[in-house]
Amino acid sequence: MKVIEVLQKQIQKRMKNESAHDFNHVMRVYKNAQKLCRKEKVNEKLVLSAVLLHDIVSYPKSDKRSKNSAVESAREATKILKNLDFTAEEIQLVSDAIRDHSFSRGKIPQTLEGKILQDADRLDAIGAIGIARVFAVGGSEKRPFYNEEDPFCKTRTPDDKRWTLDHFNQKLLKLESLMNTKSAKIEAQRRTKVLKYFLSEFKREI
């Protein structure tokens, strides 16, 4: 798939995002997607193209435009793929997958390719690397680690715009149940155990 190599080089040159959404993130999602593709009968070329382009537009979480990152990435992906060896139908499939993959949109992609992109991206949000990403974002946004009165949201609604630890309850601990493919569910279960162990240790230490 020479076109994938060409696309990967293009994306690497363009990615200037913070560490939670940088080119290393894209390549981790890429590896996740490759593993999922081996388990599914799917067009790997389209899955990997969608992965490489899924964060081509990525605004900081504190930016009001952040909720539109996936939609804008889908539009930019369409422009890029028109200059490569993709049919109109393939471009539409990749664009739709990117548009609907994000957690904030609350969508389940219509195609298997889109479901695998969504699963692969969500796997990178949990486990040890997910913990690192959470605190990288929290640090860049200058948020406190936790709410001193109720760190684990026992009596309040999680607010990850104010406290980093709230992101676990607001999103990360939900992802295991939202995976689309069987193989992603198995890996998500393992990574969620890492999150829960971290939280138990965090609670013990504070």
Backbone as CSV, one residue per row, in Angstrom:
resi,resn,N_x,N_y,N_z,CA_x,CA_y,CA_z,C_x,C_y,C_z
1,MET,0.845,-1.203,0.000,0.000,0.000,0.000,0.878,1.249,0.000
2,LYS,1.473,1.512,-1.151,2.392,2.645,-1.272,1.699,3.965,-0.945
3,VAL,0.417,4.053,-1.272,-0.315,5.290,-1.005,-0.354,5.596,0.494
4,ILE,-0.363,4.554,1.315,-0.355,4.750,2.772,0.976,5.344,3.226
5,GLU,2.069,4.878,2.625,3.390,5.428,2.954,3.471,6.902,2.576
6,VAL,2.944,7.239,1.416,2.931,8.636,0.970,2.109,9.492,1.929
7,LEU,0.944,8.990,2.281,0.049,9.720,3.183,0.686,9.898,4.556
8,GLN,1.343,8.868,5.041,1.984,8.933,6.360,3.058,10.020,6.393
9,LYS,3.844,10.135,5.350,4.886,11.159,5.290,4.280,12.561,5.262
10,GLN,3.183,12.708,4.551,2.504,14.009,4.488,1.995,14.422,5.865
11,ILE,1.382,13.472,6.547,0.790,13.770,7.853,1.873,14.095,8.878
12,GLN,2.968,13.351,8.846,4.054,13.589,9.796,4.588,15.011,9.686
13,LYS,4.658,15.528,8.472,5.148,16.886,8.273,4.170,17.933,8.800
14,ARG,2.885,17.605,8.786,1.867,18.584,9.142,1.493,18.579,10.622
15,MET,1.718,17.462,11.310,1.260,17.347,12.702,2.128,18.178,13.640
16,LYS,1.537,19.211,14.241,2.253,20.081,15.179,1.481,20.206,16.494
17,ASN,0.665,19.206,16.802,-0.215,19.298,17.966,0.529,19.006,19.267
18,GLU,-0.154,19.281,20.388,0.431,18.968,21.693,0.523,17.448,21.860
19,SER,1.224,16.999,22.904,1.643,15.605,23.003,0.502,14.599,23.023
20,ALA,-0.688,14.966,23.481,-1.795,14.021,23.535,-2.390,13.749,22.157
21,HIS,-2.145,14.658,21.205,-2.685,14.498,19.853,-1.605,14.750,18.793
22,ASP,-0.410,14.274,19.060,0.687,14.485,18.124,0.814,13.296,17.158
23,PHE,1.886,13.276,16.382,2.055,12.195,15.406,2.271,10.845,16.092
24,ASN,2.867,10.855,17.278,3.028,9.603,18.025,1.662,9.007,18.380
25,HIS,0.712,9.881,18.733,-0.660,9.415,18.997,-1.237,8.764,17.739
26,VAL,-1.073,9.419,16.618,-1.588,8.886,15.352,-1.006,7.497,15.069
27,MET,0.278,7.332,15.310,0.914,6.051,15.009,0.538,4.962,16.018
28,ARG,0.232,5.346,17.255,-0.282,4.340,18.205,-1.667,3.870,17.765
29,VAL,-2.493,4.816,17.348,-3.819,4.457,16.841,-3.667,3.584,15.591
30,TYR,-2.698,3.900,14.766,-2.396,3.126,13.554,-2.098,1.659,13.919
31,LYS,-1.246,1.457,14.915,-0.896,0.095,15.343,-2.112,-0.621,15.923
32,ASN,-2.908,0.110,16.702,-4.144,-0.479,17.229,-5.048,-0.930,16.091
33,ALA,-5.187,-0.065,15.095,-6.052,-0.351,13.949,-5.546,-1.560,13.162
34,GLN,-4.240,-1.658,12.983,-3.678,-2.806,12.263,-4.057,-4.114,12.962
35,LYS,-3.970,-4.124,14.282,-4.319,-5.329,15.051,-5.794,-5.666,14.897
36,LEU,-6.647,-4.646,14.923,-8.084,-4.872,14.787,-8.426,-5.336,13.374
37,CYS,-7.728,-4.802,12.385,-7.982,-5.195,10.993,-7.685,-6.673,10.764
38,ARG,-6.714,-7.203,11.480,-6.371,-8.626,11.321,-7.505,-9.530,11.784
39,LYS,-8.348,-9.007,12.658,-9.452,-9.787,13.206,-10.742,-9.625,12.412
40,GLU,-10.786,-8.622,11.551,-12.021,-8.279,10.837,-11.817,-8.335,9.322
41,LYS,-12.878,-8.657,8.600,-12.841,-8.593,7.136,-13.171,-7.166,6.732
42,VAL,-12.124,-6.388,6.440,-12.292,-4.956,6.263,-11.260,-4.439,5.263
43,ASN,-11.534,-3.293,4.668,-10.590,-2.662,3.741,-9.528,-1.931,4.555
44,GLU,-8.369,-2.577,4.717,-7.317,-2.036,5.581,-6.790,-0.701,5.059
45,LYS,-6.714,-0.559,3.747,-6.243,0.696,3.157,-7.102,1.870,3.619
46,LEU,-8.403,1.702,3.629,-9.299,2.785,4.030,-9.245,3.036,5.528
47,VAL,-9.131,1.971,6.313,-9.011,2.133,7.767,-7.756,2.928,8.112
48,LEU,-6.617,2.525,7.553,-5.353,3.171,7.892,-5.285,4.601,7.361
49,SER,-5.929,4.847,6.230,-5.999,6.222,5.717,-6.797,7.094,6.676
50,ALA,-7.903,6.575,7.153,-8.733,7.320,8.106,-7.964,7.587,9.395
51,VAL,-7.217,6.596,9.842,-6.412,6.767,11.057,-5.393,7.890,10.876
52,LEU,-4.674,7.862,9.789,-3.623,8.859,9.561,-4.189,10.280,9.499
53,LEU,-5.434,10.411,9.058,-6.027,11.730,8.859,-6.985,12.160,9.969
54,HIS,-7.224,11.300,10.957,-8.329,11.575,11.889,-8.108,12.792,12.788
55,ASP,-6.852,13.180,12.994,-6.558,14.356,13.827,-5.802,15.431,13.035
56,ILE,-6.025,15.485,11.739,-5.297,16.451,10.914,-5.644,17.881,11.315
57,VAL,-6.854,18.069,11.863,-7.246,19.338,12.495,-7.561,19.026,13.942
58,SER,-6.827,19.614,14.872,-7.030,19.319,16.284,-6.798,20.572,17.116
59,TYR,-7.867,21.084,17.700,-7.781,22.277,18.539,-7.595,21.882,20.013
60,PRO,-6.938,22.726,20.807,-6.829,22.449,22.244,-8.209,22.278,22.865
61,LYS,-8.305,21.462,23.913,-9.598,21.165,24.524,-10.287,22.408,25.071
62,SER,-9.514,23.418,25.421,-10.107,24.645,25.963,-10.622,25.562,24.853
63,ASP,-10.291,25.250,23.616,-10.717,26.055,22.475,-12.167,25.721,22.121
64,LYS,-12.982,26.736,21.904,-14.390,26.515,21.568,-14.562,25.717,20.281
65,ARG,-13.546,25.752,19.421,-13.603,25.023,18.162,-13.299,23.530,18.323
66,SER,-12.895,23.123,19.515,-12.474,21.741,19.744,-13.539,20.729,19.342
67,LYS,-14.801,21.045,19.613,-15.896,20.099,19.308,-16.068,19.890,17.803
68,ASN,-15.474,20.770,17.009,-15.577,20.658,15.554,-14.346,20.029,14.912
69,SER,-13.397,19.590,15.720,-12.144,19.056,15.178,-12.378,17.898,14.206
70,ALA,-13.260,16.970,14.563,-13.494,15.798,13.717,-14.130,16.191,12.386
71,VAL,-15.083,17.098,12.440,-15.756,17.551,11.218,-14.760,18.252,10.291
72,GLU,-13.931,19.118,10.872,-12.940,19.826,10.057,-11.855,18.882,9.542
73,SER,-11.506,17.883,10.350,-10.536,16.885,9.888,-11.096,16.101,8.707
74,ALA,-12.383,15.788,8.746,-13.025,15.065,7.644,-12.980,15.884,6.358
75,ARG,-13.233,17.175,6.478,-13.186,18.053,5.299,-11.774,18.134,4.729
76,GLU,-10.795,18.289,5.611,-9.401,18.392,5.165,-8.944,17.069,4.555
77,ALA,-9.400,15.951,5.136,-9.054,14.634,4.593,-9.555,14.485,3.161
78,THR,-10.751,14.969,2.914,-11.317,14.906,1.567,-10.421,15.631,0.566
79,LYS,-9.937,16.795,0.934,-9.062,17.574,0.052,-7.761,16.817,-0.232
80,ILE,-7.195,16.235,0.814,-5.917,15.529,0.670,-6.069,14.288,-0.202
81,LEU,-7.126,13.508,0.031,-7.302,12.240,-0.677,-7.645,12.430,-2.154
82,LYS,-8.201,13.579,-2.497,-8.511,13.845,-3.910,-7.252,13.909,-4.759
83,ASN,-6.112,14.164,-4.107,-4.841,14.246,-4.831,-4.078,12.928,-4.829
84,LEU,-4.715,11.876,-4.278,-4.068,10.566,-4.211,-4.946,9.529,-4.916
85,ASP,-4.556,8.279,-4.831,-5.231,7.209,-5.580,-6.441,6.668,-4.817
86,PHE,-7.476,7.499,-4.738,-8.711,7.107,-4.058,-9.909,7.436,-4.940
87,THR,-10.892,6.542,-4.947,-12.122,6.817,-5.689,-13.008,7.750,-4.859
88,ALA,-14.021,8.307,-5.482,-14.956,9.188,-4.777,-15.650,8.438,-3.642
89,GLU,-15.996,7.165,-3.884,-16.659,6.366,-2.849,-15.731,6.110,-1.672
90,GLU,-14.470,5.846,-1.952,-13.501,5.613,-0.884,-13.280,6.877,-0.066
91,ILE,-13.187,8.000,-0.732,-13.002,9.277,-0.039,-14.181,9.563,0.876
92,GLN,-15.388,9.289,0.400,-16.574,9.524,1.214,-16.572,8.633,2.444
93,LEU,-16.192,7.370,2.266,-16.149,6.444,3.401,-15.146,6.905,4.448
94,VAL,-13.953,7.288,4.011,-12.922,7.755,4.946,-13.378,9.028,5.652
95,SER,-13.932,9.947,4.900,-14.409,11.210,5.469,-15.489,10.973,6.523
96,ASP,-16.445,10.100,6.215,-17.527,9.796,7.164,-16.970,9.158,8.434
97,ALA,-16.005,8.262,8.266,-15.396,7.598,9.427,-14.730,8.608,10.351
98,ILE,-13.997,9.545,9.768,-13.313,10.576,10.566,-14.321,11.490,11.252
99,ARG,-15.336,11.894,10.524,-16.355,12.804,11.061,-17.041,12.219,12.291
100,ASP,-17.308,10.910,12.272,-18.128,10.301,13.320,-17.332,9.584,14.403
101,HIS,-15.988,9.634,14.351,-15.221,8.821,15.296,-15.141,9.410,16.695
102,SER,-15.279,10.714,16.834,-14.956,11.365,18.106,-16.007,11.105,19.187
103,PHE,-15.545,11.054,20.427,-16.421,10.804,21.578,-17.446,11.909,21.719
104,SER,-17.038,13.143,21.486,-17.914,14.294,21.711,-19.108,14.317,20.753
105,ARG,-18.976,13.698,19.563,-20.097,13.672,18.628,-21.164,12.661,19.017
106,GLY,-20.775,11.680,19.839,-21.755,10.707,20.320,-22.345,9.833,19.233
107,LYS,-21.561,9.562,18.178,-22.040,8.784,17.042,-21.369,7.405,16.998
108,ILE,-22.098,6.430,16.434,-21.508,5.143,16.086,-21.340,5.141,14.572
109,PRO,-20.129,5.030,14.061,-19.921,5.037,12.611,-20.744,3.961,11.912
110,GLN,-21.152,4.240,10.686,-22.010,3.331,9.940,-21.245,2.156,9.328
111,THR,-19.972,2.354,9.023,-19.184,1.307,8.364,-18.251,0.615,9.359
112,LEU,-17.836,-0.597,9.000,-16.881,-1.319,9.838,-15.556,-0.568,9.896
113,GLU,-15.158,0.040,8.782,-13.923,0.831,8.765,-13.997,1.968,9.785
114,GLY,-15.150,2.626,9.835,-15.342,3.701,10.801,-15.353,3.203,12.231
115,LYS,-15.950,2.050,12.443,-15.996,1.463,13.792,-14.596,1.115,14.278
116,ILE,-13.763,0.607,13.368,-12.396,0.252,13.760,-11.581,1.507,14.070
117,LEU,-11.734,2.553,13.276,-11.067,3.818,13.603,-11.476,4.289,14.988
118,GLN,-12.758,4.278,15.263,-13.247,4.737,16.559,-12.677,3.895,17.699
119,ASP,-12.695,2.566,17.532,-12.150,1.678,18.558,-10.661,1.911,18.767
120,ALA,-9.906,2.014,17.676,-8.449,2.174,17.769,-8.085,3.482,18.463
121,ASP,-8.827,4.531,18.156,-8.583,5.838,18.780,-8.937,5.797,20.259
122,ARG,-10.041,5.155,20.595,-10.465,5.091,21.993,-9.546,4.221,22.832
123,LEU,-8.949,3.206,22.239,-7.982,2.398,22.982,-6.785,3.231,23.428
124,ASP,-6.411,4.220,22.630,-5.274,5.069,23.003,-5.635,6.054,24.111
125,ALA,-6.913,6.121,24.464,-7.344,7.018,25.541,-7.355,6.322,26.898
126,ILE,-7.126,5.003,26.905,-7.176,4.263,28.168,-5.889,3.455,28.354
127,GLY,-5.769,2.812,29.496,-4.531,2.121,29.820,-3.465,3.101,30.274
128,ALA,-2.222,2.644,30.323,-1.112,3.478,30.807,-0.919,4.712,29.946
129,ILE,-0.993,4.537,28.626,-0.804,5.697,27.748,-1.956,6.680,27.901
130,GLY,-3.141,6.174,28.157,-4.288,7.046,28.373,-4.105,7.923,29.596
131,ILE,-3.558,7.348,30.661,-3.292,8.117,31.881,-2.293,9.235,31.589
132,ALA,-1.229,8.885,30.847,-0.228,9.902,30.493,-0.865,11.029,29.688
133,ARG,-1.749,10.682,28.764,-2.381,11.696,27.922,-3.308,12.603,28.727
134,VAL,-4.038,12.012,29.656,-4.952,12.805,30.491,-4.196,13.908,31.218
135,PHE,-3.089,13.554,31.820,-2.365,14.529,32.619,-1.536,15.479,31.750
136,ALA,-1.184,15.041,30.553,-0.528,15.957,29.613,-1.489,17.073,29.222
137,VAL,-2.734,16.705,28.917,-3.745,17.707,28.569,-4.053,18.593,29.769
138,GLY,-4.242,17.978,30.928,-4.531,18.755,32.134,-3.445,19.766,32.441
139,GLY,-2.189,19.355,32.248,-1.078,20.263,32.485,-1.053,21.406,31.486
140,SER,-1.313,21.086,30.221,-1.298,22.133,29.193,-2.431,23.139,29.403
141,GLU,-3.523,22.669,30.013,-4.658,23.551,30.295,-4.583,24.172,31.696
142,LYS,-3.513,23.841,32.438,-3.266,24.385,33.782,-4.411,24.072,34.756
143,ARG,-4.899,22.860,34.688,-5.964,22.433,35.601,-5.372,21.765,36.831
144,PRO,-6.007,21.917,37.998,-5.609,21.146,39.176,-5.837,19.656,38.920
145,PHE,-5.082,18.808,39.604,-5.269,17.372,39.449,-6.686,16.943,39.831
146,TYR,-7.186,17.463,40.977,-8.465,16.962,41.479,-9.161,17.991,42.365
147,ASN,-10.431,17.783,42.567,-11.236,18.574,43.487,-10.933,18.102,44.909
148,GLU,-10.456,18.972,45.753,-10.014,18.573,47.090,-11.156,18.027,47.951
149,GLU,-12.337,18.568,47.804,-13.461,18.144,48.645,-14.052,16.808,48.211
150,ASP,-14.020,16.530,46.913,-14.607,15.289,46.395,-13.831,14.841,45.154
151,PRO,-12.620,14.285,45.347,-11.746,13.958,44.210,-12.356,12.970,43.224
152,PHE,-13.192,12.052,43.708,-13.677,10.960,42.865,-15.160,11.070,42.513
153,CYS,-15.675,12.292,42.613,-17.038,12.596,42.130,-18.110,11.729,42.799
154,LYS,-17.996,11.554,44.107,-18.985,10.754,44.831,-20.315,11.482,44.954
155,THR,-20.259,12.812,45.118,-21.498,13.571,45.350,-21.676,14.715,44.362
156,ARG,-20.914,14.709,43.293,-21.012,15.799,42.318,-20.836,15.259,40.898
157,THR,-21.257,16.053,39.937,-21.120,15.695,38.525,-19.685,15.972,38.075
158,PRO,-19.042,15.019,37.385,-17.669,15.246,36.919,-17.579,16.468,35.994
159,ASP,-16.486,17.211,36.150,-16.257,18.389,35.314,-14.784,18.417,34.912
160,ASP,-14.470,17.765,33.796,-13.060,17.662,33.406,-12.500,18.935,32.804
161,LYS,-13.332,19.962,32.666,-12.820,21.268,32.256,-12.154,21.981,33.438
162,ARG,-12.463,21.507,34.662,-11.909,22.129,35.863,-10.882,21.253,36.573
163,TRP,-11.103,19.928,36.575,-10.207,19.017,37.287,-9.845,17.834,36.401
164,THR,-8.566,17.552,36.293,-8.085,16.500,35.397,-8.631,15.134,35.768
165,LEU,-8.639,14.797,37.047,-9.067,13.463,37.471,-10.525,13.176,37.087
166,ASP,-11.317,14.208,36.951,-12.728,14.027,36.593,-12.893,13.384,35.224
167,HIS,-11.860,13.477,34.370,-11.953,12.917,33.028,-12.123,11.394,33.054
168,PHE,-11.634,10.773,34.114,-11.802,9.321,34.242,-13.286,8.962,34.332
169,ASN,-14.018,9.675,35.209,-15.439,9.395,35.373,-16.284,9.939,34.230
170,GLN,-15.846,11.051,33.676,-16.630,11.691,32.616,-16.526,10.941,31.288
171,LYS,-15.386,10.289,31.057,-15.194,9.628,29.762,-14.494,8.275,29.834
172,LEU,-13.297,8.227,30.390,-12.423,7.072,30.202,-12.998,5.756,30.699
173,LEU,-13.650,5.784,31.856,-14.204,4.552,32.406,-15.435,4.070,31.643
174,LYS,-15.943,4.891,30.750,-17.105,4.512,29.931,-16.705,3.828,28.626
175,LEU,-15.462,3.994,28.218,-15.063,3.583,26.872,-15.112,2.075,26.649
176,GLU,-14.819,1.296,27.669,-14.848,-0.165,27.511,-16.206,-0.634,26.992
177,SER,-17.277,-0.098,27.522,-18.628,-0.522,27.129,-19.047,0.027,25.768
178,LEU,-18.279,0.980,25.233,-18.639,1.624,23.967,-17.856,1.094,22.767
179,MET,-16.987,0.118,22.991,-16.220,-0.434,21.871,-17.146,-1.181,20.906
180,ASN,-16.796,-1.134,19.640,-17.636,-1.730,18.599,-17.284,-3.177,18.280
181,THR,-15.999,-3.501,18.253,-15.559,-4.826,17.830,-15.155,-5.684,19.024
182,LYS,-15.272,-6.977,18.850,-14.971,-7.909,19.937,-13.522,-7.788,20.397
183,SER,-12.607,-7.708,19.435,-11.182,-7.641,19.791,-10.858,-6.348,20.529
184,ALA,-11.534,-5.251,20.180,-11.324,-3.991,20.897,-11.883,-4.076,22.316
185,LYS,-13.001,-4.740,22.469,-13.590,-4.902,23.804,-12.647,-5.655,24.733
186,ILE,-11.988,-6.686,24.198,-11.052,-7.472,25.008,-9.871,-6.619,25.454
187,GLU,-9.301,-5.856,24.523,-8.168,-4.986,24.869,-8.601,-3.856,25.793
188,ALA,-9.799,-3.330,25.572,-10.301,-2.247,26.431,-10.511,-2.726,27.861
189,GLN,-10.942,-3.953,28.008,-11.125,-4.512,29.347,-9.792,-4.543,30.098
190,ARG,-8.740,-4.962,29.403,-7.409,-5.015,30.021,-6.933,-3.617,30.395
191,ARG,-7.110,-2.667,29.480,-6.627,-1.313,29.741,-7.454,-0.613,30.822
192,THR,-8.723,-0.939,30.918,-9.562,-0.324,31.952,-9.147,-0.793,33.342
193,LYS,-8.673,-2.017,33.437,-8.148,-2.505,34.716,-6.960,-1.652,35.169
194,VAL,-6.149,-1.208,34.209,-5.011,-0.330,34.519,-5.521,0.999,35.081
195,LEU,-6.573,1.545,34.466,-7.155,2.794,34.960,-7.651,2.632,36.390
196,LYS,-8.357,1.561,36.641,-8.950,1.349,37.972,-7.873,1.131,39.024
197,TYR,-6.814,0.425,38.654,-5.709,0.235,39.597,-5.046,1.572,39.908
198,PHE,-4.830,2.386,38.871,-4.252,3.716,39.077,-5.107,4.543,40.016
199,LEU,-6.408,4.533,39.815,-7.299,5.325,40.656,-7.286,4.836,42.103
200,SER,-7.196,3.545,42.299,-7.138,3.017,43.671,-5.853,3.433,44.368
201,GLU,-4.739,3.448,43.633,-3.474,3.897,44.188,-3.486,5.415,44.442
202,PHE,-4.083,6.146,43.530,-4.202,7.593,43.672,-4.984,7.922,44.947
203,LYS,-6.084,7.203,45.145,-6.921,7.424,46.330,-6.149,7.131,47.616
204,ARG,-5.361,6.052,47.592,-4.582,5.672,48.767,-3.531,6.728,49.104
205,GLU,-2.959,7.338,48.065,-1.851,8.269,48.274,-2.286,9.682,48.664
206,ILE,-3.525,10.059,48.344,-3.942,11.405,48.732,-4.783,11.409,50.007
